[in-house]
Amino acid sequence: MLFKQQALLRQKLFVLGSLAIGSLLYLVARVGSLDRLQPLCPIDSRFGPRSQDEIPLRALQFKRGLLHEFRKGNATKEQIRLHNLVQQLPKAIIIGVRKGGTRALLEMLNLHPAVVKASQEIHFFDNDENYAKGIEWYRKKMPFSYPHQITIEKSPAYFITEEVPERIYKMNSSIKLLIIVREPTTRAISDYTQVLEGKERKNKTYYKFEKLAIDPNTCEVNTKYKAVRTSIYTKHLERWLKYFPIEQFHIVDGDRLITEPLPELQLVEKFLNLPPRISQYNLYFNATRGFYCLRFNIVFNKCLAGSKGRIHPEVDTSVITKLRKFFHPFNQKFYQITGRTFNWP
């Protein structure tokens, strides 16, 4: 009886083993045949041949983590060489405007797998001490990237600093320049609010916005107040146009970027000659914060810092009306120069 049971068990094991070996041989043969198969219409062939050192955009998406490690300094020279990484001068710069949404624009553009951002404001072209350190110092402040990615930095002070256009022109006369603007009066109040918050953190007092924006002697708009001067966009843009044609500028609607970001980002993609990659999936509205947040993938989301979207102090309506009337002719000229019209009062 025991002998029969052992024989039956050996028979079952033999059958199971044969099935397992057969399945394994089938899989090996199947993989080999798949390797030999050529797709009828390869995706890459639709877009022409790719150069040997070009990295597909879908591959770049999976290497963001690797780039993050390099940015933190956790990389050897051999690893950098092996992955063909470089520190490139920017091919596009967000030059302004302060409190127009420059940080939001940079972070949103960083959703694109072909874009790499400089995390900090470098202040190379507007700071004489930094500029004296030379272009190589500036380049080494840039993040590591793949050769076919676009590096973008942002320093809002560039837009209003007199020496900057010529300095950037000397670096790259064909560079692309991004300017994000908001309704000028709202932007000026936002500018004031940021300074006010800084003063309050240091337990310092500060003048009310109305007292700074309106000259007490003439009761007219105080053009010596920096927050007012910055909002006269056309005055600053005219200085840039001495060095760069208008075609090298793209104007971003900062107000629309807050409420409806995707169309604005798609316009920037087109301006930078990037294939469309940013979609509604990458942007989701956070009801608690009242702003759109960023979704890079299924596990990594990001919202802008809590300092964004500060609550503005109440401003006398007569002062707001006076400022809007003051900015109106400058706005009209700005529309004419840029070819983009905004619904500013």
Secondary structure, 3 states (H helix, E strand, C coil): CHHHHHHHHHHHHHHHHHHHHHHHHHHHHHHHHHHHCCCCCCHHHHCCCCCCCCCCHHHHHCCHHHHHHHHCCCCCHHHHHHCCCEECCCCEEEEECCCCCHHHHHHHHCCCCCEEECCCCCCCCCCHHHHCCCHHHHHCCCCEECCCCEEEEECHHHHHCCCHHHHHHHHCCCCEEEEEECCHHHHHHHHHHHHHHHHHHCCCCCCCHHHHHECCCCCCECCCCHHHHHCCHHHHHHHHCCCCCHHHEEEEEHHHHHHCHHHHHHHHHHHCCCCCCCCHHHEEEECCCCEEEEECCCCCEECCCCCCCCCCCCCCHHHHHHHHHHHHHHHHHHHHHHCCCCCCC
